[in-house]
Amino acid sequence: MGHNYANVIQNPRFKPAQPSDPGSMLAAMQREHGTFRYASLVVLATGVYMLWYRGLLMDALTLSDSALYIGIGVWLGIIMVLNLWFVLWPHQKKVLGFVPAEDNERIRCSRITFLSSRTNSVLSVFTLFFMIAGAHGLILFS
């Protein structure tokens, strides 16, 4: 959610990278750091642990019986983490200058980063809905 806040609330519109303005790139690098990426792994690991501890992990992962709704939330969370680590982060490294890239590549990657971030923002709403429905509102959906 922190990464979504940083990219959706603070920067609501897509702005291509401006390679000629190193000051804006430096400021972006200072704002964007690894905390959000690693926090996603911590959240996923603690959620999986909680389901395992309660004996619901396999039911949630297989979308069976009463764990259907929380299972959908788990799978959406897994998709979000995979999107963050394997789509957003490799492109964001080029945009922020952590990996050398030409200007055209950085501009292309900034658009991919923007779309990937927005995808996770949209998925987070549905993930939250299914996690709450699975834990507290199952009777409403049965």
N, C-alpha and C positions, 0 to 999 in steps of 0.2 A: 504494500500500500504506500510505503514511503516513496518508492520509485515512481509510482503512479502520480502521487501528489507533486513530486518535483517536475514531472514532465507534462502533466495535464493541467494542474491548477496554476502553477507558476508560469508556464509557457503554453497557453492554450492554442496557439496557432503555429503551424509549421513554418520555420524559417530556415532556408538552406544555409549551410555553413558558409562563412565568408572568409575564404583563405587569405585574403589580403589584409584582414584585421586580426593580427595575432593576439591583441588584448582581449577580444571576445572569446577566442579559443582558450586562452589561459584561464579566464573566468569560468568557462564551462568545465574545464578540467578540474578546477578547484571545487566546483559544486558537485560534480559527479565523481563519486569514489566507490570503492568496492563494498562498502557497508551494505548496500541494498542487495547486491548479488548474494553475499554470504548470508544475509538475513533470510533470503528466500530458502536457502538450504536448511537453515535452522528451523524455520516454520514448517517446512515439509517433513523434516525428520521428527520434530516433536509431535506433529499430527499423526504420523505413521506410528510412532511409539505409543501414543495414547490409544489408538485403535487396536494395536497389538496387545497392550496391557488389558484392555477390556474384552479381548477375544473377538473383535469385530473386523480385524484387518483383512482376512481372506474373504469374508462375506462382502466387505466394501469393495475390494479389488475385483471381485467376480460379479459385482452388482446383483447379489442374490438376496432374496427375501426382504427383511425389514431394513437392510443396509443399502438398499438401492439408492436412496436419495443422497445419503452421505457418501456413497461410492461415486456417484456422479461428481460430487464436489471434490473428492480426492483426485479423480482422473482429470478434472479441469485444472486443479492445482498442479498436478504433474505436468500437464501440457504447458502451463504458464512458466514453470521452472525451466522446462526444456527450451521454450521460446526465449527466455531470458539468457540462458547460458549458451545456446547454440545458434541463435539468430541475432538477437539484439547485441550481445556483448562483443562478438567478433567484428561487427560493423561499427559499433561505438568506439572500439579501440582505434580504428582508422580515423574516425571523425575527431576524436580528442587528441590525436597525434601520438598515441602510445605505440602505434605501429606505423612505419613510414608508408605513405600513400600519396599519389598525385592528387592535385586539386579536384579533377573531375571524379576520381574515385571517392574522395572524401565527400563531395556533394551527393553522389549517388548513395553512399552509405548513410548519409544523414537522413535521406528520405526513408530508407529501409529501417533505420533506427526509430524514426518517428512512427512509422506504421506498426512496427513490432511493439513499441511501447503502448500505442493506442489499443492494439489487440489485447494485450495483457490487462489494460484498464477495463475494457468491456468484459473480458472473461472474469475479472475479479468480482464484478457485480453478481454474475451467475454463480460463481464459486461460493460466495458468501451466502447467497440465497439457499443453495442446496446444502451447505454445511449446517445452516440454522434449521432448515426443514428436516434434515436427517436427525438432528439432535433434539429438537424441541417441537416441531410441528408436524410430525408424521401423521397424526390423526387427521389433519386437514387434507392430506393427499391420498388417503387410503380409500 
